[in-house]
Amino acid sequence: MVARERGAADGAGYTAERLRRMVEQFVSGALDAGTFCAWFEEAFNFDTDRAALSRRELKAFTGLFNEVVHYSPLPEERAVIPNYRDEVEIRAAAETCLQKL
């Protein structure tokens, strides 16, 4: 199990490098989709100074965030709510994010 890095609570916030490491941990299989989505959503939404990101980083991480917020592990939810994403779709979005960085 990968330990979660501390974010804004320790005064450090999330830099592009810390976000990238989180995405890499998920893509490598060190984090499951539910854990990754919860951590990434909170980190990017509340603990990242977006003004400190480059344009390319902001676009890549925003694109991933827009997928992560729609993650659902439940097939029955995804059947009813078509914009919900499964683990395969989240992993593809994470890989795309890394390619854009």
N, CA, C and O atoms as a GROMACS GRO file, in nm:
protein
  404
    1MET      N    1   0.084  -0.118   0.000
    1MET     CA    2   0.000   0.000   0.000
    1MET      C    3   0.088   0.124   0.000
    1MET      O    4   0.186   0.131   0.074
    2VAL      N    5   0.055   0.219  -0.081
    2VAL     CA    6   0.130   0.343  -0.092
    2VAL      C    7   0.075   0.442   0.009
    2VAL      O    8  -0.046   0.460   0.020
    3ALA      N    9   0.164   0.505   0.082
    3ALA     CA   10   0.121   0.607   0.179
    3ALA      C   11   0.088   0.736   0.103
    3ALA      O   12   0.158   0.775   0.010
    4ARG      N   13  -0.017   0.799   0.145
    4ARG     CA   14  -0.059   0.923   0.082
    4ARG      C   15   0.034   1.035   0.123
    4ARG      O   16   0.067   1.051   0.241
    5GLU      N   17   0.077   1.113   0.025
    5GLU     CA   18   0.158   1.230   0.055
    5GLU      C   19   0.070   1.335   0.120
    5GLU      O   20  -0.049   1.346   0.090
    6ARG      N   21   0.129   1.410   0.207
    6ARG     CA   22   0.055   1.517   0.272
    6ARG      C   23   0.040   1.632   0.175
    6ARG      O   24   0.127   1.656   0.091
    7GLY      N   25  -0.070   1.704   0.187
    7GLY     CA   26  -0.096   1.815   0.096
    7GLY      C   27  -0.097   1.948   0.168
    7GLY      O   28  -0.004   1.980   0.241
    8ALA      N   29  -0.202   2.024   0.147
    8ALA     CA   30  -0.209   2.160   0.200
    8ALA      C   31  -0.203   2.163   0.351
    8ALA      O   32  -0.158   2.262   0.409
    9ALA      N   33  -0.248   2.057   0.416
    9ALA     CA   34  -0.249   2.057   0.562
    9ALA      C   35  -0.109   2.071   0.620
    9ALA      O   36  -0.093   2.123   0.730
   10ASP      N   37  -0.006   2.026   0.546
   10ASP     CA   38   0.130   2.040   0.597
   10ASP      C   39   0.197   2.164   0.539
   10ASP      O   40   0.317   2.184   0.557
   11GLY      N   41   0.120   2.246   0.469
   11GLY     CA   42   0.172   2.371   0.416
   11GLY      C   43   0.240   2.357   0.281
   11GLY      O   44   0.279   2.457   0.221
   12ALA      N   45   0.255   2.234   0.232
   12ALA     CA   46   0.329   2.214   0.108
   12ALA      C   47   0.240   2.224  -0.015
   12ALA      O   48   0.286   2.269  -0.120
   13GLY      N   49   0.115   2.184  -0.005
   13GLY     CA   50   0.029   2.181  -0.123
   13GLY      C   51   0.079   2.076  -0.221
   13GLY      O   52   0.175   2.004  -0.194
   14TYR      N   53   0.014   2.069  -0.334
   14TYR     CA   54   0.053   1.974  -0.437
   14TYR      C   55   0.114   2.047  -0.555
   14TYR      O   56   0.051   2.136  -0.613
   15THR      N   57   0.235   2.011  -0.589
   15THR     CA   58   0.304   2.064  -0.706
   15THR      C   59   0.275   1.971  -0.823
   15THR      O   60   0.219   1.863  -0.806
   16ALA      N   61   0.315   2.014  -0.941
   16ALA     CA   62   0.298   1.929  -1.059
   16ALA      C   63   0.372   1.797  -1.038
   16ALA      O   64   0.322   1.692  -1.078
   17GLU      N   65   0.488   1.801  -0.977
   17GLU     CA   66   0.566   1.678  -0.956
   17GLU      C   67   0.493   1.583  -0.861
   17GLU      O   68   0.492   1.462  -0.884
   18ARG      N   69   0.433   1.634  -0.757
   18ARG     CA   70   0.360   1.549  -0.662
   18ARG      C   71   0.235   1.489  -0.728
   18ARG      O   72   0.203   1.373  -0.705
   19LEU      N   73   0.166   1.568  -0.809
   19LEU     CA   74   0.050   1.516  -0.881
   19LEU      C   75   0.092   1.408  -0.980
   19LEU      O   76   0.028   1.304  -0.991
   20ARG      N   77   0.202   1.435  -1.051
   20ARG     CA   78   0.252   1.338  -1.149
   20ARG      C   79   0.287   1.206  -1.080
   20ARG      O   80   0.255   1.099  -1.132
   21ARG      N   81   0.352   1.214  -0.965
   21ARG     CA   82   0.386   1.090  -0.891
   21ARG      C   83   0.262   1.012  -0.854
   21ARG      O   84   0.261   0.889  -0.862
   22MET      N   85   0.157   1.081  -0.813
   22MET     CA   86   0.033   1.014  -0.778
   22MET      C   87  -0.025   0.942  -0.900
   22MET      O   88  -0.070   0.828  -0.889
   23VAL      N   89  -0.024   1.009  -1.014
   23VAL     CA   90  -0.076   0.949  -1.138
   23VAL      C   91   0.010   0.828  -1.176
   23VAL      O   92  -0.043   0.724  -1.214
   24GLU      N   93   0.140   0.842  -1.165
   24GLU     CA   94   0.230   0.731  -1.197
   24GLU      C   95   0.207   0.612  -1.105
   24GLU      O   96   0.212   0.497  -1.150
   25GLN      N   97   0.181   0.637  -0.977
   25GLN     CA   98   0.153   0.528  -0.884
   25GLN      C   99   0.026   0.453  -0.924
   25GLN      O  100   0.021   0.330  -0.916
   26PHE      N  101  -0.074   0.526  -0.967
   26PHE     CA  102  -0.198   0.460  -1.012
   26PHE      C  103  -0.173   0.379  -1.138
   26PHE      O  104  -0.213   0.262  -1.145
   27VAL      N  105  -0.108   0.438  -1.236
   27VAL     CA  106  -0.083   0.368  -1.363
   27VAL      C  107   0.002   0.243  -1.341
   27VAL      O  108  -0.016   0.143  -1.410
   28SER      N  109   0.094   0.249  -1.246
   28SER     CA  110   0.181   0.134  -1.218
   28SER      C  111   0.110   0.023  -1.140
   28SER      O  112   0.162  -0.088  -1.127
   29GLY      N  113  -0.009   0.054  -1.088
   29GLY     CA  114  -0.083  -0.045  -1.011
   29GLY      C  115  -0.063  -0.036  -0.861
   29GLY      O  116  -0.119  -0.116  -0.786
   30ALA      N  117   0.015   0.061  -0.816
   30ALA     CA  118   0.040   0.076  -0.672
   30ALA      C  119  -0.082   0.132  -0.599
   30ALA      O  120  -0.094   0.115  -0.477
   31LEU      N  121  -0.171   0.198  -0.671
   31LEU     CA  122  -0.295   0.252  -0.614
   31LEU      C  123  -0.414   0.194  -0.690
   31LEU      O  124  -0.410   0.182  -0.812
   32ASP      N  125  -0.520   0.159  -0.617
   32ASP     CA  126  -0.641   0.116  -0.684
   32ASP      C  127  -0.719   0.238  -0.732
   32ASP      O  128  -0.692   0.350  -0.688
   33ALA      N  129  -0.814   0.219  -0.820
   33ALA     CA  130  -0.887   0.329  -0.881
   33ALA      C  131  -0.964   0.413  -0.780
   33ALA      O  132  -0.963   0.536  -0.788
   34GLY      N  133  -1.030   0.348  -0.685
   34GLY     CA  134  -1.108   0.423  -0.586
   34GLY      C  135  -1.022   0.514  -0.501
   34GLY      O  136  -1.056   0.630  -0.478
   35THR      N  137  -0.909   0.460  -0.454
   35THR     CA  138  -0.817   0.540  -0.374
   35THR      C  139  -0.759   0.654  -0.456
   35THR      O  140  -0.757   0.768  -0.412
   36PHE      N  141  -0.712   0.621  -0.576
   36PHE     CA  142  -0.653   0.724  -0.662
   36PHE      C  143  -0.753   0.836  -0.691
   36PHE      O  144  -0.720   0.954  -0.679
   37CYS      N  145  -0.874   0.800  -0.729
   37CYS     CA  146  -0.973   0.902  -0.765
   37CYS      C  147  -1.004   0.993  -0.647
   37CYS      O  148  -1.014   1.114  -0.663
   38ALA      N  149  -1.020   0.936  -0.530
   38ALA     CA  150  -1.049   1.016  -0.411
   38ALA      C  151  -0.931   1.109  -0.379
   38ALA      O  152  -0.951   1.228  -0.353
   39TRP      N  153  -0.810   1.055  -0.382
   39TRP     CA  154  -0.692   1.136  -0.351
   39TRP      C  155  -0.668   1.243  -0.456
   39TRP      O  156  -0.643   1.359  -0.422
   40PHE      N  157  -0.676   1.205  -0.584
   40PHE     CA  158  -0.648   1.303  -0.689
   40PHE      C  159  -0.752   1.415  -0.690
   40PHE      O  160  -0.718   1.532  -0.703
   41GLU      N  161  -0.879   1.378  -0.675
   41GLU     CA  162  -0.984   1.479  -0.674
   41GLU      C  163  -0.960   1.581  -0.563
   41GLU      O  164  -0.968   1.701  -0.586
   42GLU      N  165  -0.932   1.534  -0.444
   42GLU     CA  166  -0.908   1.625  -0.332
   42GLU      C  167  -0.781   1.707  -0.353
   42GLU      O  168  -0.781   1.828  -0.332
   43ALA      N  169  -0.675   1.642  -0.394
   43ALA     CA  170  -0.546   1.711  -0.412
   43ALA      C  171  -0.555   1.821  -0.517
   43ALA      O  172  -0.511   1.934  -0.495
   44PHE      N  173  -0.613   1.788  -0.632
   44PHE     CA  174  -0.618   1.887  -0.740
   44PHE      C  175  -0.721   1.995  -0.711
   44PHE      O  176  -0.697   2.112  -0.741
   45ASN      N  177  -0.832   1.958  -0.654
   45ASN     CA  178  -0.941   2.054  -0.632
   45ASN      C  179  -0.913   2.149  -0.516
   45ASN      O  180  -0.948   2.267  -0.524
   46PHE      N  181  -0.851   2.100  -0.410
   46PHE     CA  182  -0.837   2.180  -0.289
   46PHE      C  183  -0.694   2.213  -0.248
   46PHE      O  184  -0.671   2.311  -0.178
   47ASP      N  185  -0.597   2.133  -0.290
   47ASP     CA  186  -0.461   2.147  -0.237
   47ASP      C  187  -0.356   2.185  -0.341
   47ASP      O  188  -0.237   2.179  -0.312
   48THR      N  189  -0.398   2.224  -0.459
   48THR     CA  190  -0.303   2.260  -0.565
   48THR      C  191  -0.319   2.406  -0.603
   48THR      O  192  -0.430   2.454  -0.626
   49ASP      N  193  -0.206   2.477  -0.609
   49ASP     CA  194  -0.206   2.615  -0.657
   49ASP      C  195  -0.198   2.607  -0.810
   49ASP      O  196  -0.090   2.592  -0.866
   50ARG      N  197  -0.311   2.618  -0.873
   50ARG     CA  198  -0.316   2.602  -1.019
   50ARG      C  199  -0.236   2.709  -1.092
   50ARG      O  200  -0.188   2.686  -1.203
   51ALA      N  201  -0.220   2.826  -1.030
   51ALA     CA  202  -0.141   2.932  -1.092
   51ALA      C  203   0.007   2.894  -1.100
   51ALA      O  204   0.081   2.951  -1.181
   52ALA      N  205   0.050   2.800  -1.018
   52ALA     CA  206   0.189   2.756  -1.020
   52ALA      C  207   0.217   2.650  -1.126
   52ALA      O  208   0.332   2.615  -1.150
   53LEU      N  209   0.112   2.598  -1.191
   53LEU     CA  210   0.128   2.498  -1.296
   53LEU      C  211   0.149   2.564  -1.430
   53LEU      O  212   0.098   2.673  -1.456
   54SER      N  213   0.225   2.498  -1.515
   54SER     CA  214   0.239   2.548  -1.652
   54SER      C  215   0.107   2.527  -1.725
   54SER      O  216   0.020   2.453  -1.678
   55ARG      N  217   0.093   2.590  -1.838
   55ARG     CA  218  -0.030   2.572  -1.917
   55ARG      C  219  -0.052   2.426  -1.954
   55ARG      O  220  -0.163   2.373  -1.945
   56ARG      N  221   0.056   2.362  -1.995
   56ARG     CA  222   0.049   2.220  -2.034
   56ARG      C  223   0.008   2.134  -1.914
   56ARG      O  224  -0.078   2.046  -1.927
   57GLU      N  225   0.069   2.157  -1.798
   57GLU     CA  226   0.035   2.081  -1.678
   57GLU      C  227  -0.110   2.104  -1.637
   57GLU      O  228  -0.182   2.009  -1.604
   58LEU      N  229  -0.153   2.228  -1.640
   58LEU     CA  230  -0.290   2.260  -1.602
   58LEU      C  231  -0.390   2.190  -1.693
   58LEU      O  232  -0.489   2.135  -1.647
   59LYS      N  233  -0.363   2.191  -1.822
   59LYS     CA  234  -0.453   2.125  -1.917
   59LYS      C  235  -0.456   1.974  -1.895
   59LYS      O  236  -0.563   1.914  -1.896
   60ALA      N  237  -0.340   1.914  -1.874
   60ALA     CA  238  -0.334   1.769  -1.855
   60ALA      C  239  -0.403   1.728  -1.725
   60ALA      O  240  -0.483   1.634  -1.724
   61PHE      N  241  -0.374   1.796  -1.615
   61PHE     CA  242  -0.434   1.760  -1.486
   61PHE      C  243  -0.583   1.793  -1.481
   61PHE      O  244  -0.660   1.720  -1.419
   62THR      N  245  -0.624   1.902  -1.545
   62THR     CA  246  -0.767   1.935  -1.549
   62THR      C  247  -0.844   1.829  -1.627
   62THR      O  248  -0.953   1.789  -1.586
   63GLY      N  249  -0.788   1.784  -1.738
   63GLY     CA  250  -0.851   1.678  -1.816
   63GLY      C  251  -0.870   1.552  -1.734
   63GLY      O  252  -0.975   1.488  -1.741
   64LEU      N  253  -0.768   1.515  -1.658
   64LEU     CA  254  -0.778   1.397  -1.572
   64LEU      C  255  -0.879   1.419  -1.460
   64LEU      O  256  -0.960   1.331  -1.431
   65PHE      N  257  -0.875   1.536  -1.398
   65PHE     CA  258  -0.971   1.568  -1.292
   65PHE      C  259  -1.114   1.553  -1.342
   65PHE      O  260  -1.200   1.500  -1.272
   66ASN      N  261  -1.140   1.601  -1.464
   66ASN     CA  262  -1.276   1.594  -1.520
   66ASN      C  263  -1.323   1.451  -1.544
   66ASN      O  264  -1.443   1.427  -1.556
   67GLU      N  265  -1.232   1.357  -1.550
   67GLU     CA  266  -1.268   1.214  -1.559
   67GLU      C  267  -1.281   1.153  -1.419
   67GLU      O  268  -1.377   1.081  -1.391
   68VAL      N  269  -1.186   1.183  -1.334
   68VAL     CA  270  -1.180   1.126  -1.200
   68VAL      C  271  -1.307   1.155  -1.119
   68VAL      O  272  -1.354   1.069  -1.045
   69VAL      N  273  -1.361   1.273  -1.134
   69VAL     CA  274  -1.480   1.310  -1.054
   69VAL      C  275  -1.603   1.228  -1.094
   69VAL      O  276  -1.703   1.229  -1.023
   70HIS      N  277  -1.595   1.157  -1.205
   70HIS     CA  278  -1.707   1.075  -1.251
   70HIS      C  279  -1.683   0.925  -1.230
   70HIS      O  280  -1.755   0.843  -1.286
   71TYR      N  281  -1.583   0.890  -1.149
   71TYR     CA  282  -1.553   0.749  -1.126
   71TYR      C  283  -1.661   0.684  -1.040
   71TYR      O  284  -1.707   0.742  -0.941
   72SER      N  285  -1.701   0.565  -1.080
   72SER     CA  286  -1.790   0.482  -0.998
   72SER      C  287  -1.747   0.337  -1.014
   72SER      O  288  -1.733   0.288  -1.126
   73PRO      N  289  -1.727   0.267  -0.903
   73PRO     CA  290  -1.690   0.126  -0.910
   73PRO      C  291  -1.812   0.036  -0.934
   73PRO      O  292  -1.797  -0.085  -0.952
   74LEU      N  293  -1.932   0.095  -0.935
   74LEU     CA  294  -2.054   0.015  -0.941
   74LEU      C  295  -2.112   0.009  -1.082
   74LEU      O  296  -2.155   0.112  -1.135
   75PRO      N  297  -2.114  -0.109  -1.143
   75PRO     CA  298  -2.168  -0.123  -1.278
   75PRO      C  299  -2.314  -0.077  -1.288
   75PRO      O  300  -2.355  -0.020  -1.389
   76GLU      N  301  -2.392  -0.103  -1.183
   76GLU     CA  302  -2.533  -0.064  -1.188
   76GLU      C  303  -2.548   0.090  -1.191
   76GLU      O  304  -2.641   0.141  -1.254
   77GLU      N  305  -2.460   0.161  -1.124
   77GLU     CA  306  -2.463   0.309  -1.132
   77GLU      C  307  -2.424   0.356  -1.271
   77GLU      O  308  -2.488   0.445  -1.328
   78ARG      N  309  -2.319   0.295  -1.326
   78ARG     CA  310  -2.273   0.334  -1.460
   78ARG      C  311  -2.378   0.304  -1.566
   78ARG      O  312  -2.385   0.373  -1.668
   79ALA      N  313  -2.460   0.201  -1.543
   79ALA     CA  314  -2.566   0.167  -1.638
   79ALA      C  315  -2.676   0.273  -1.639
   79ALA      O  316  -2.740   0.297  -1.741
   80VAL      N  317  -2.698   0.336  -1.524
   80VAL     CA  318  -2.804   0.436  -1.510
   80VAL      C  319  -2.753   0.576  -1.541
   80VAL      O  320  -2.826   0.659  -1.596
   81ILE      N  321  -2.629   0.603  -1.506
   81ILE     CA  322  -2.571   0.736  -1.524
   81ILE      C  323  -2.457   0.724  -1.625
   81ILE      O  324  -2.345   0.687  -1.588
   82PRO      N  325  -2.483   0.753  -1.751
   82PRO     CA  326  -2.388   0.724  -1.858
   82PRO      C  327  -2.256   0.801  -1.852
   82PRO      O  328  -2.159   0.758  -1.914
   83ASN      N  329  -2.249   0.912  -1.780
   83ASN     CA  330  -2.122   0.985  -1.776
   83ASN      C  331  -2.030   0.935  -1.664
   83ASN      O  332  -1.919   0.987  -1.648
   84TYR      N  333  -2.073   0.836  -1.585
   84TYR     CA  334  -1.986   0.776  -1.484
   84TYR      C  335  -1.880   0.691  -1.554
   84TYR      O  336  -1.905   0.633  -1.660
   85ARG      N  337  -1.761   0.684  -1.495
   85ARG     CA  338  -1.647   0.615  -1.554
   85ARG      C  339  -1.610   0.492  -1.472
   85ARG      O  340  -1.628   0.488  -1.350
   86ASP      N  341  -1.556   0.391  -1.541
   86ASP     CA  342  -1.505   0.273  -1.472
   86ASP      C  343  -1.353   0.281  -1.461
   86ASP      O  344  -1.292   0.377  -1.507
   87GLU      N  345  -1.293   0.180  -1.399
   87GLU     CA  346  -1.149   0.181  -1.377
   87GLU      C  347  -1.070   0.184  -1.507
   87GLU      O  348  -0.966   0.251  -1.515
   88VAL      N  349  -1.116   0.114  -1.608
   88VAL     CA  350  -1.046   0.112  -1.737
   88VAL      C  351  -1.041   0.252  -1.797
   88VAL      O  352  -0.938   0.295  -1.848
   89GLU      N  353  -1.152   0.323  -1.789
   89GLU     CA  354  -1.158   0.459  -1.844
   89GLU      C  355  -1.071   0.556  -1.763
   89GLU      O  356  -1.009   0.646  -1.820
   90ILE      N  357  -1.067   0.538  -1.632
   90ILE     CA  358  -0.984   0.624  -1.548
   90ILE      C  359  -0.836   0.597  -1.577
   90ILE      O  360  -0.757   0.690  -1.586
   91ARG      N  361  -0.801   0.470  -1.591
   91ARG     CA  362  -0.661   0.435  -1.622
   91ARG      C  363  -0.620   0.494  -1.757
   91ARG      O  364  -0.509   0.545  -1.771
   92ALA      N  365  -0.707   0.488  -1.856
   92ALA     CA  366  -0.677   0.546  -1.988
   92ALA      C  367  -0.660   0.698  -1.977
   92ALA      O  368  -0.570   0.754  -2.040
   93ALA      N  369  -0.744   0.763  -1.898
   93ALA     CA  370  -0.732   0.908  -1.878
   93ALA      C  371  -0.601   0.942  -1.808
   93ALA      O  372  -0.537   1.042  -1.841
   94ALA      N  373  -0.560   0.860  -1.711
   94ALA     CA  374  -0.434   0.882  -1.639
   94ALA      C  375  -0.315   0.865  -1.734
   94ALA      O  376  -0.220   0.944  -1.729
   95GLU      N  377  -0.320   0.764  -1.819
   95GLU     CA  378  -0.213   0.744  -1.916
   95GLU      C  379  -0.205   0.860  -2.015
   95GLU      O  380  -0.096   0.903  -2.052
   96THR      N  381  -0.320   0.910  -2.057
   96THR     CA  382  -0.325   1.026  -2.147
   96THR      C  383  -0.266   1.148  -2.078
   96THR      O  384  -0.191   1.224  -2.139
   97CYS      N  385  -0.299   1.166  -1.952
   97CYS     CA  386  -0.245   1.277  -1.874
   97CYS      C  387  -0.093   1.271  -1.873
   97CYS      O  388  -0.027   1.372  -1.899
   98LEU      N  389  -0.036   1.155  -1.844
   98LEU     CA  390   0.108   1.141  -1.840
   98LEU      C  391   0.172   1.169  -1.975
   98LEU      O  392   0.279   1.229  -1.983
   99GLN      N  393   0.107   1.126  -2.081
   99GLN     CA  394   0.159   1.152  -2.216
   99GLN      C  395   0.162   1.302  -2.246
   99GLN      O  396   0.253   1.350  -2.313
  100LYS      N  397   0.063   1.375  -2.197
  100LYS     CA  398   0.055   1.518  -2.222
  100LYS      C  399   0.156   1.598  -2.140
  100LYS      O  400   0.191   1.710  -2.176
  101LEU      N  401   0.200   1.539  -2.031
  101LEU     CA  402   0.298   1.608  -1.947
  101LEU      C  403   0.437   1.594  -2.008
  101LEU      O  404   0.534   1.645  -1.953
   0.00000   0.00000   0.00000
